[in-house]
Amino acid sequence: MLVLLDNTVLSNFASVRRADLLQLALGPGAATTPQVMGEFLAGVALGHVPETDWAWLSVLSLSAAEEESCQRFLRHLNKGEATCLAIAAHRPARVLTDDRDARTFAGRSGIAISGTLGVLVRLVRLAHLTGAQADALLRQMIDHGYHSPVESVHELL
């Protein structure tokens, strides 16, 4: 299944210099949009996140129907979230975002969602990280500005 990454998730893993974990957790089905990459690169230019090699991540353009949905979604969301959700509304896909408005909108629209915590939990369940390693990464992400609803990945296992 296609997994679309929003800038919030990309930035959290980039901020702790562990973008490799996204590739490990999600594999070849991971993708994003040009608009999300633009948001990420703007964050790099402002010094909010480090430069990160996303060459492994597919960048998908929107079809005409997806673009039409995106225009409707832009009334409620920014361009990055709107493009990811528009693709997921038309293709079998899940969206990874930590943006509250995007998560609420996705839930009302029947679009499967997860986020940074879901990726960390998946990495623990796949035995790529221990719970302690996942918690250490979560603490680092929080230190870099991630507003996590939990303090420990163990709360979700």
C-alpha positions as CSV (number, residue, x, y, z in Angstrom):
1,M,0.0,0.0,0.0
2,L,1.1,3.5,-0.8
3,V,2.1,5.6,2.3
4,L,2.2,9.3,1.8
5,L,4.5,11.3,4.1
6,D,3.7,14.9,5.2
7,N,6.3,17.4,6.2
8,T,5.6,17.0,9.9
9,V,6.8,13.4,9.8
10,L,9.6,14.1,7.4
11,S,10.8,16.9,9.7
12,N,10.6,14.9,12.9
13,F,12.9,12.2,11.5
14,A,15.2,14.7,9.8
15,S,15.6,16.7,13.0
16,V,17.1,13.7,14.7
17,R,19.0,12.7,11.6
18,R,17.3,9.4,11.2
19,A,15.5,9.6,7.9
20,D,16.8,6.1,7.3
21,L,14.3,4.8,9.8
22,L,11.4,6.0,7.6
23,Q,12.8,4.0,4.7
24,L,13.3,1.0,6.9
25,A,9.8,1.2,8.4
26,L,7.9,2.0,5.2
27,G,9.9,0.5,2.3
28,P,9.3,1.1,-1.4
29,G,5.7,2.2,-0.9
30,A,6.7,5.4,0.8
31,A,6.0,8.6,-1.2
32,T,5.3,12.3,-0.9
33,T,4.3,15.2,-3.1
34,P,6.3,18.1,-4.7
35,Q,4.4,20.5,-2.4
36,V,5.6,18.6,0.8
37,M,9.1,18.5,-0.5
38,G,8.9,22.3,-1.1
39,E,7.7,22.8,2.5
40,F,10.6,20.6,3.8
41,L,13.2,22.5,1.7
42,A,11.8,25.8,3.0
43,G,12.4,24.5,6.5
44,V,16.0,23.7,5.5
45,A,16.5,27.1,4.1
46,L,15.3,28.7,7.3
47,G,17.5,26.4,9.4
48,H,14.6,24.6,11.1
49,V,15.7,21.2,9.8
50,P,18.9,19.8,8.5
51,E,19.5,19.0,4.9
52,T,18.4,15.4,4.3
53,D,18.8,12.9,1.5
54,W,15.3,11.9,0.4
55,A,16.4,10.3,-2.9
56,W,14.8,7.0,-2.0
57,L,11.4,8.7,-1.5
58,S,9.0,8.7,-4.5
59,V,7.6,12.1,-5.3
60,L,4.1,11.8,-6.8
61,S,2.3,14.4,-8.9
62,L,-1.5,14.7,-8.7
63,S,-3.9,13.5,-11.3
64,A,-6.6,16.0,-12.6
65,A,-9.1,14.4,-10.2
66,E,-6.7,14.6,-7.3
67,E,-5.9,18.2,-8.1
68,E,-9.6,19.0,-8.0
69,S,-9.9,17.3,-4.6
70,C,-6.8,19.2,-3.4
71,Q,-8.4,22.5,-4.3
72,R,-11.4,21.7,-2.1
73,F,-9.1,20.5,0.8
74,L,-7.1,23.8,0.6
75,R,-10.1,25.5,2.3
76,H,-9.1,23.6,5.5
77,L,-5.4,22.6,5.1
78,N,-2.1,23.8,3.8
79,K,-0.8,22.7,0.4
80,G,1.3,19.8,1.6
81,E,-1.4,18.1,3.7
82,A,-4.0,18.8,1.0
83,T,-2.0,17.1,-1.7
84,C,-1.3,14.0,0.4
85,L,-4.9,13.7,1.4
86,A,-6.1,14.3,-2.2
87,I,-4.0,11.4,-3.4
88,A,-5.2,9.2,-0.6
89,A,-8.8,10.0,-1.4
90,H,-8.3,8.6,-4.9
91,R,-5.8,5.8,-4.5
92,P,-5.3,3.0,-1.9
93,A,-3.0,4.9,0.5
94,R,-2.4,5.9,4.1
95,V,-1.2,9.4,5.1
96,L,1.4,9.9,7.8
97,T,1.0,13.4,9.4
98,D,1.2,14.8,12.8
99,D,-0.9,17.9,11.9
100,R,-4.0,17.9,14.0
101,D,-6.3,19.5,11.4
102,A,-5.1,17.1,8.7
103,R,-5.7,14.1,11.0
104,T,-9.2,15.3,11.9
105,F,-10.0,16.0,8.2
106,A,-8.7,12.6,7.2
107,G,-10.7,10.9,9.9
108,R,-13.9,12.6,8.7
109,S,-13.0,11.7,5.1
110,G,-12.3,8.0,5.8
111,I,-8.6,8.3,4.9
112,A,-6.3,6.0,6.9
113,I,-3.7,8.0,8.9
114,S,-0.8,7.5,11.2
115,G,2.2,9.7,12.1
116,T,5.6,9.8,13.8
117,L,4.4,7.7,16.8
118,G,3.0,5.1,14.5
119,V,6.3,4.8,12.7
120,L,8.2,4.5,16.0
121,V,5.8,1.8,17.2
122,R,6.2,0.0,13.9
123,L,10.0,0.1,14.2
124,V,9.8,-1.5,17.6
125,R,7.3,-4.1,16.5
126,L,9.5,-5.0,13.6
127,A,12.5,-5.2,16.1
128,H,14.4,-2.5,14.2
129,L,14.5,-0.5,17.5
130,T,14.1,-1.3,21.1
131,G,11.5,0.5,23.1
132,A,14.3,2.4,24.9
133,Q,15.8,3.5,21.5
134,A,12.4,4.6,20.3
135,D,11.8,6.6,23.5
136,A,15.2,8.2,23.1
137,L,14.4,9.3,19.6
138,L,11.0,10.5,20.7
139,R,12.6,12.6,23.4
140,Q,15.0,14.1,20.8
141,M,12.1,14.9,18.5
142,I,10.3,16.6,21.4
143,D,13.4,18.6,22.1
144,H,13.3,19.7,18.5
145,G,9.7,20.9,18.8
146,Y,7.5,17.8,18.2
147,H,4.4,18.1,20.2
148,S,3.9,14.5,21.1
149,P,0.7,13.4,22.9
150,V,2.7,10.8,24.8
151,E,6.1,10.8,26.5
152,S,6.9,7.2,25.9
153,V,6.4,4.8,22.9
154,H,5.7,2.2,25.6
155,E,2.3,3.8,26.2
156,L,1.3,2.7,22.7
157,L,2.7,-0.8,22.6
